[in-house]
Amino acid sequence: MATAIIDGIATRYAVVGSGAPLLMFSPGGFDATLEKWSSLGVYGKTKMLGALTANYQCILFDRRETGQSGGRVERISWAHYVAQGKGLLDHLGISQAHLMGGCMGCAPVVAFAATYPEATRSMVLYWPVGGAKYRINGQLRFAQHLAFVQQEGLAAVLALANSSSKSFGEDPRGGPWVSVLRHDAAFAAAYVAQDLERYKLSVGGMARALLDRDTAPGAEPEQLLQLDIPALIVPGRDASHATSAARYLEECLPRADYWDALPAEQTEASAPSRLLQFLAGVA
């Protein structure tokens, strides 16, 4: 593993395999560590990472505020996650790459493509988050954190963070900076000392920035409709990964390749080969 400082924030990353570069925005919601590509749900079950690293230079990283990456209290939007990914490519001296996102990682992929189309060779969107239930549940997490902060204060958030290993998704009271609180003492001291009212405004704004629609978030439809970039879309089918979100991306992306396979049909035998087939066919 290595660490790069991007916009003043530490990013833990790894580069595995050889071939054309593939920048991979991790799945796992607000616990998007690079290990999730090997351990989480469909990604671990299908062993897709092994197939990808055998053919591509895979660039894996902990999203900011997760794992061993750092963070900063601010109104985080998809643009902040894009900046981290682009900064990592710049750090590695890579001008263009294939992009892959899993779960919540799909949103920064489409936002990256909309912002830096010249740097985006293709997109793989695996189980994009979205749907009404995803928005409702996500906004509820932020509301639960704000309620805990209002009642108990920021020192209680730090104490809670140090008393367990749960992520923001698993225990919303810990908030979106819970991972950084655990491993960065300087950040934790500044976190507790900050102005409470300003903090609440940042959290409320972050919730609106990331959870602003009942379909796939990340970029506006008018931006997606202008992208001349090949995209493979693989649908999920649950409360966080509504199939409607995947279909929405199919509708909006002019060069969409929609793999119409139910999650049960996405297996170790079928999924890696489907990804490799798509990537190999990109001009």
Long-range contacts (C-beta under 8 A, 24 or more apart in sequence): 1-68, 3-68, 4-87, 4-88, 4-91, 6-83, 6-84, 6-87, 6-88, 6-91, 7-83, 7-84, 7-87, 8-72, 9-64, 9-69, 9-70, 9-71, 9-72, 9-84, 10-68, 10-69, 10-70, 11-61, 11-62, 11-64, 11-69, 11-70, 11-84, 11-87, 11-88, 12-61, 12-62, 12-67, 12-68, 12-69, 13-59, 13-60, 13-61, 13-62, 13-88, 14-59, 14-60, 14-61, 15-57, 15-58, 15-59, 15-60, 15-92, 16-53, 16-57, 16-58, 16-60, 17-52, 17-53, 17-54, 17-55, 17-56, 17-57, 17-58, 18-56, 18-57, 19-55, 19-56, 19-57, 20-56, 20-57, 20-97, 20-98, 20-121, 20-279, 21-56, 21-57, 21-59, 21-89, 21-92, 21-94, 21-96, 21-97, 21-98, 22-52, 22-56, 22-57, 22-58, 22-59, 22-97, 22-98, 22-99, 22-100, 22-279, 23-59, 23-85, 23-88, 23-89, 23-94, 23-97, 23-98, 23-99, 23-100, 24-52, 24-58, 24-59, 24-60, 24-61, 24-99, 24-100, 24-101, 24-102, 24-105, 25-63, 25-81, 25-85, 25-99, 25-100, 25-101, 25-102, 25-105, 25-106, 25-108, 25-109, 26-60, 26-61, 26-62, 26-63, 26-66, 26-102, 26-105, 27-101, 27-102, 27-103, 27-104, 27-105, 27-126, 27-127, 28-66, 28-102, 28-103, 28-104, 29-103, 29-104, 29-129, 29-167, 29-168, 29-169, 29-240, 30-65, 30-66, 30-104, 30-167, 30-168, 30-169, 30-176, 31-66, 31-67, 31-167, 31-168, 31-169, 31-170, 31-179, 32-62, 32-63, 32-66, 32-67, 32-103, 32-104, 32-105, 33-62, 33-63, 33-66, 33-67, 33-68, 34-60, 34-61, 34-62, 34-67, 35-67, 36-102, 37-102, 40-102, 40-103, 42-126, 42-127, 42-236, 42-263, 42-266, 42-271, 43-102, 43-126, 45-267, 45-268, 46-266, 46-267, 46-268, 46-270, 46-271, 46-272, 47-268, 47-272, 48-271, 48-272, 48-275, 50-272, 51-272, 51-273, 51-275, 51-276, 52-100, 52-272, 52-275, 52-276, 55-276, 55-279, 56-98, 56-279, 59-88, 59-89, 59-92, 59-94, 59-97, 61-85, 61-88, 63-105, 65-176, 65-177, 65-179, 65-180, 66-167, 66-179, 67-179, 68-183, 69-180, 70-180, 70-184, 70-187, 71-177, 71-179, 71-180, 71-184, 71-187, 73-177, 73-191, 73-194, 73-199, 73-202, 74-202, 75-201, 75-202, 75-205, 75-206, 75-209, 76-176, 76-206, 76-209, 76-210, 77-206, 77-209, 77-210, 78-107, 78-108, 78-111, 78-209, 78-210, 78-217, 78-218, 78-219, 79-111, 79-115, 81-107, 81-108, 81-111, 82-108, 82-111, 82-112, 82-115, 82-116, 85-112, 86-112, 86-115, 86-116, 86-119, 89-119, 95-119, 96-120, 96-121, 97-121, 98-122, 98-123, 98-124, 98-279, 98-282, 99-123, 99-124, 100-124, 100-126, 101-125, 101-126, 101-128, 102-126, 102-127, 103-127, 103-128, 103-129, 103-236, 103-240, 103-241, 104-129, 106-216, 106-218, 106-249, 107-210, 107-216, 107-217, 107-218, 107-219, 108-218, 109-218, 110-216, 110-218, 110-219, 110-224, 110-249, 110-253, 111-218, 111-219, 113-219, 113-227, 113-229, 114-219, 114-220, 114-223, 114-224, 114-227, 117-227, 117-228, 117-229, 120-229, 121-229, 121-282, 122-229, 122-230, 122-231, 122-232, 122-278, 122-279, 122-282, 123-229, 123-230, 123-231, 123-232, 123-253, 124-231, 124-232, 124-234, 124-275, 124-278, 124-279, 125-231, 125-232, 125-233, 125-234, 125-246, 125-249, 126-234, 127-234, 127-235, 127-236, 127-241, 127-246, 128-216, 128-233, 128-235, 128-236, 128-241, 128-245, 128-246, 128-249, 129-216, 129-217, 129-240, 129-241, 129-245, 130-213, 130-214, 130-215, 130-216, 130-217, 130-241, 130-242, 130-244, 130-245, 130-246, 130-248, 131-214, 131-215, 131-239, 131-240, 131-241, 131-242, 131-244, 131-245, 132-214, 132-242, 133-239, 133-240, 133-242, 134-211, 134-239, 134-240, 134-241, 134-242, 134-245, 135-211, 135-212, 135-213, 135-214, 137-239, 137-240, 138-207, 138-210, 138-211, 139-207, 139-211, 140-172, 141-168, 141-169, 141-172, 142-172, 142-176, 142-203, 142-204, 142-206, 142-207, 142-211, 143-207, 144-172, 144-173, 145-172, 145-173, 145-174, 145-175, 145-176, 145-203, 146-200, 146-203, 146-204, 148-172, 148-173, 148-175, 149-175, 149-196, 149-199, 149-200, 149-203, 150-200, 153-196, 154-191, 154-192, 154-194, 154-196, 154-199, 155-192, 157-181, 157-191, 158-188, 158-191, 158-192, 161-188, 175-203, 176-203, 176-206, 215-242, 215-244, 215-245, 215-248, 216-245, 216-246, 216-248, 216-249, 221-252, 224-249, 224-252, 224-253, 225-252, 225-253, 225-254, 227-253, 227-254, 227-255, 228-254, 228-255, 229-253, 229-255, 230-255, 230-257, 230-278, 230-281, 230-282, 230-283, 231-255, 231-256, 231-257, 232-257, 232-259, 232-274, 232-275, 232-278, 233-257, 233-258, 233-259, 234-259, 234-261, 234-266, 234-271, 234-274, 235-259, 235-260, 235-261, 235-263, 236-263, 237-262, 237-263, 238-263
